[in-house]
Amino acid sequence: MSITYIWIFTACCLFVVEMMTGGFALLAFALGGLVAAAGAAAGLSPAWQIALFIAVSLLFFFFVRPLLVGWWQKHQKAIPQTNANALIGKHAKVVEKIDHEARTGRAVIDGDNFKAVSVDGEVIEADTHVEVVALDSTILVVKPLNKSN
């Protein structure tokens, strides 16, 4: 088996693992492997292939990867939240008095009835409109709309 194919196989494996992790770290080494494969195909010695692999991997890792990570984080925020995370920031109506001491409290949001607790442990009376500020498993953590915690 030619060393070129070994470099290509290594790069492909790194690409596959990168798709499962998403941190762009292994992408740097996969690209380094492809450049080393090109060097092997061009007839460069193994020492030059390794030098190409290291140089391209380090350049990508320290200069291009931070740009990709920043771009990814910026665009990932634009993805709409789904499932339970979509409840954060929504308004709900308390249907059972929220009282930490009595361990009571329920709120309705979008027609669904959830156990609810107040963000600061205060009592919130029934029929109060609240905002969901967090989730604790399936329990809504809420604050009254007229408060700005």
C-alpha positions as CSV (number, residue, x, y, z in Angstrom):
1,M,0.0,0.0,0.0
2,S,1.4,3.4,-1.0
3,I,2.1,6.0,1.7
4,T,-0.2,8.3,-0.2
5,Y,-3.2,6.1,0.5
6,I,-2.2,5.9,4.1
7,W,-2.3,9.7,4.4
8,I,-5.7,9.8,2.6
9,F,-7.1,7.1,4.8
10,T,-5.9,8.9,7.9
11,A,-7.4,12.2,6.7
12,C,-10.7,10.6,5.9
13,C,-10.9,9.0,9.3
14,L,-10.1,12.3,10.9
15,F,-12.9,14.0,8.9
16,V,-15.4,11.4,10.0
17,V,-14.5,11.8,13.7
18,E,-14.6,15.6,13.2
19,M,-18.2,15.3,12.0
20,M,-19.1,13.6,15.2
21,T,-17.4,16.2,17.5
22,G,-17.8,19.5,15.7
23,G,-15.0,21.4,17.4
24,F,-13.0,21.9,14.2
25,A,-9.8,20.6,15.9
26,L,-9.5,17.3,14.0
27,L,-10.3,19.2,10.8
28,A,-6.9,20.8,11.1
29,F,-5.2,17.5,11.2
30,A,-7.3,16.0,8.4
31,L,-6.3,18.9,6.1
32,G,-2.7,18.4,7.2
33,G,-3.1,14.7,6.2
34,L,-4.5,15.7,2.8
35,V,-1.6,18.0,2.1
36,A,0.9,15.3,3.2
37,A,-0.9,12.9,0.8
38,A,-0.4,15.5,-2.0
39,G,3.3,15.7,-1.0
40,A,3.6,11.9,-1.0
41,A,2.0,11.8,-4.5
42,A,4.5,14.4,-5.7
43,G,7.3,12.1,-4.5
44,L,8.4,14.0,-1.4
45,S,10.4,12.1,1.2
46,P,8.6,10.9,4.4
47,A,10.4,13.7,6.4
48,W,8.9,16.3,4.1
49,Q,5.5,14.7,4.3
50,I,5.6,14.8,8.1
51,A,6.8,18.4,8.0
52,L,3.9,19.4,5.6
53,F,1.5,17.6,7.9
54,I,2.7,19.4,11.0
55,A,3.0,22.8,9.3
56,V,-0.5,22.8,7.7
57,S,-2.2,21.3,10.8
58,L,-0.6,23.9,13.1
59,L,-1.4,26.8,10.7
60,F,-5.0,25.7,10.4
61,F,-5.4,25.0,14.1
62,F,-4.1,28.4,15.3
63,F,-5.2,30.7,12.5
64,V,-8.2,29.3,10.6
65,R,-9.9,27.3,13.4
66,P,-10.6,30.3,15.7
67,L,-12.3,32.0,12.7
68,L,-14.4,28.9,12.0
69,V,-15.3,28.5,15.7
70,G,-16.4,32.2,15.9
71,W,-18.5,31.9,12.8
72,W,-20.1,28.7,14.0
73,Q,-21.0,30.1,17.4
74,K,-22.5,33.2,15.8
75,H,-24.6,31.2,13.4
76,Q,-25.6,28.6,15.9
77,K,-27.4,31.3,18.0
78,A,-29.7,32.0,15.0
79,I,-31.0,28.4,15.1
80,P,-34.4,28.4,16.8
81,Q,-34.7,26.7,20.1
82,T,-36.9,23.6,20.1
83,N,-38.4,21.2,22.6
84,A,-38.1,22.3,26.3
85,N,-35.5,25.0,25.6
86,A,-38.1,26.8,23.5
87,L,-40.1,27.5,26.7
88,I,-37.4,29.8,28.1
89,G,-38.5,33.4,27.7
90,K,-42.1,32.6,27.1
91,H,-45.0,33.9,29.2
92,A,-47.1,31.6,31.3
93,K,-50.1,31.9,33.7
94,V,-49.9,30.5,37.2
95,V,-52.9,28.2,37.8
96,E,-51.9,27.0,41.3
97,K,-50.2,29.3,43.8
98,I,-46.4,28.9,43.7
99,D,-45.2,28.4,47.2
100,H,-41.8,27.0,48.0
101,E,-42.7,26.1,51.6
102,A,-45.9,24.3,50.7
103,R,-44.3,22.7,47.7
104,T,-47.1,23.8,45.4
105,G,-47.2,25.6,42.1
106,R,-48.3,25.0,38.5
107,A,-48.3,27.2,35.5
108,V,-49.9,26.8,32.0
109,I,-47.9,27.7,28.9
110,D,-49.2,27.0,25.4
111,G,-52.0,24.8,26.9
112,D,-49.6,22.6,28.8
113,N,-49.6,22.4,32.6
114,F,-46.2,22.3,34.2
115,K,-44.9,22.2,37.8
116,A,-43.4,25.7,38.5
117,V,-41.2,27.3,41.1
118,S,-40.3,31.0,41.5
119,V,-36.8,32.1,40.7
120,D,-36.2,33.6,44.1
121,G,-38.4,31.5,46.3
122,E,-41.2,34.1,46.6
123,V,-44.9,33.2,46.7
124,I,-46.7,33.9,43.4
125,E,-50.4,33.9,43.5
126,A,-52.7,32.1,41.0
127,D,-53.7,34.0,37.9
128,T,-50.4,35.9,37.8
129,H,-48.6,36.1,34.5
130,V,-45.0,35.0,34.7
131,E,-42.0,34.6,32.4
132,V,-40.0,31.4,32.2
133,V,-36.4,32.2,33.0
134,A,-35.0,28.6,33.2
135,L,-35.9,24.9,33.3
136,D,-35.0,22.4,36.0
137,S,-35.7,19.1,34.3
138,T,-39.5,19.5,33.6
139,I,-40.0,22.2,36.2
140,L,-40.4,25.8,35.1
141,V,-38.4,28.4,36.9
142,V,-40.5,31.6,36.7
143,K,-40.6,35.2,37.7
144,P,-43.6,37.6,37.7
145,L,-43.7,39.7,34.6
146,N,-43.8,43.0,36.5
147,K,-40.4,42.2,38.2
148,S,-37.1,42.6,36.4
149,N,-34.8,40.1,38.0
